[in-house]
Amino acid sequence: MPGGNRVELDGILIERKALRFTPAGVPVVECLIGHGSEQIEAGSPWRVECEIPAIALGEPARWMQQAAPGMSVRLTGFLAARGKRGRQLRLHVTTIEFEEGKTNGKIHEEEG
């Protein structure tokens, strides 16, 4: 099975659920990210606008908990089905960069 599954996405935090914990004590935050961009496809510009469900576990969940709706984010992670039998995808966040207002400052970014 091929191993490539890496996603980098810029967007706006639309919604963030409360921090919760798995039975094993791992922090989890689910959120919804809004994305808008212009891409080139077959030589023509294509306007992309979508909402992507995302989930962060462990340290990225703690970082996401600090974010407020409306914040600009850059997320890196991988795609996985929501459940073992489901086909709907969501982004599993492994690194997060936040922009507060117009400062363009990174608050957190996972190392490694």
C-alpha positions as CSV (number, residue, x, y, z in Angstrom):
1,M,0.0,0.0,0.0
2,P,1.5,3.4,-0.9
3,G,2.4,5.6,2.0
4,G,1.8,9.2,0.6
5,N,-1.0,11.0,2.5
6,R,0.1,14.5,3.5
7,V,-2.2,17.6,3.3
8,E,-1.3,21.3,3.9
9,L,-4.2,23.6,4.1
10,D,-4.7,27.3,4.8
11,G,-8.1,28.4,6.0
12,I,-10.3,30.0,8.7
13,L,-11.4,28.2,11.8
14,I,-15.2,28.2,11.4
15,E,-16.1,26.1,14.4
16,R,-14.3,24.4,17.3
17,K,-15.8,21.9,19.7
18,A,-14.8,21.7,23.3
19,L,-11.7,19.8,24.3
20,R,-12.5,16.2,25.3
21,F,-10.5,13.2,26.2
22,T,-10.4,9.6,24.8
23,P,-10.8,6.8,27.3
24,A,-7.0,6.5,27.2
25,G,-6.7,10.2,28.3
26,V,-5.6,11.6,25.0
27,P,-7.0,15.2,24.3
28,V,-9.2,15.6,21.2
29,V,-10.7,18.6,19.5
30,E,-12.9,18.5,16.5
31,C,-13.3,21.5,14.2
32,L,-14.5,22.8,10.9
33,I,-12.1,24.7,8.6
34,G,-13.2,27.0,5.8
35,H,-10.9,27.2,2.8
36,G,-10.9,29.6,-0.2
37,S,-8.3,29.8,-2.9
38,E,-7.8,30.0,-6.7
39,Q,-6.1,27.0,-8.3
40,I,-5.0,26.3,-11.8
41,E,-6.5,23.2,-13.4
42,A,-6.1,22.3,-17.1
43,G,-4.6,25.8,-17.6
44,S,-7.6,27.7,-16.3
45,P,-8.2,29.3,-12.9
46,W,-10.6,27.5,-10.6
47,R,-12.1,29.1,-7.6
48,V,-12.1,26.6,-4.6
49,E,-14.4,27.2,-1.7
50,C,-15.1,24.4,0.8
51,E,-15.5,23.4,4.4
52,I,-13.3,20.6,5.8
53,P,-14.0,18.7,9.0
54,A,-10.8,18.3,11.0
55,I,-9.7,16.5,14.2
56,A,-6.6,17.1,16.4
57,L,-5.3,14.7,19.0
58,G,-2.6,15.0,21.6
59,E,-0.6,18.3,21.6
60,P,-2.3,19.6,18.4
61,A,-5.6,19.3,20.2
62,R,-4.3,21.5,23.0
63,W,-3.1,24.0,20.5
64,M,-6.4,24.0,18.6
65,Q,-8.2,24.6,21.9
66,Q,-6.5,28.0,22.1
67,A,-7.9,29.1,18.7
68,A,-11.0,31.2,18.4
69,P,-13.4,31.0,15.5
70,G,-12.4,33.4,12.7
71,M,-8.7,32.8,13.2
72,S,-6.5,32.1,10.2
73,V,-4.8,28.7,10.4
74,R,-2.3,26.7,8.4
75,L,-2.8,23.0,9.1
76,T,-0.7,20.0,8.1
77,G,-1.9,16.5,8.5
78,F,-3.4,13.5,6.7
79,L,-6.8,12.4,5.5
80,A,-8.6,9.5,7.0
81,A,-12.2,8.2,7.0
82,R,-14.3,9.3,10.0
83,G,-14.9,5.7,11.0
84,K,-13.9,2.2,10.0
85,R,-16.9,1.7,7.8
86,G,-17.4,5.3,6.7
87,R,-16.1,6.9,3.5
88,Q,-16.4,10.6,4.6
89,L,-13.0,12.1,5.0
90,R,-11.6,14.5,7.6
91,L,-8.3,16.1,8.1
92,H,-6.2,14.7,11.0
93,V,-4.1,17.7,12.1
94,T,-0.5,17.1,13.0
95,T,0.8,20.6,13.0
96,I,-0.9,24.0,13.3
97,E,0.2,27.6,12.7
98,F,-2.1,30.4,13.8
99,E,-2.3,34.0,12.7
100,E,-3.8,36.4,15.1
101,G,-5.3,39.4,13.4
102,K,-2.7,40.9,11.1
103,T,0.4,39.9,13.0
104,N,1.1,36.9,10.9
105,G,2.8,35.4,13.9
106,K,3.1,31.7,14.6
107,I,1.8,30.7,18.0
108,H,2.6,27.0,17.8
109,E,4.1,24.6,15.4
110,E,4.9,21.0,16.1
111,E,8.6,20.1,15.7
112,G,9.8,17.1,13.9
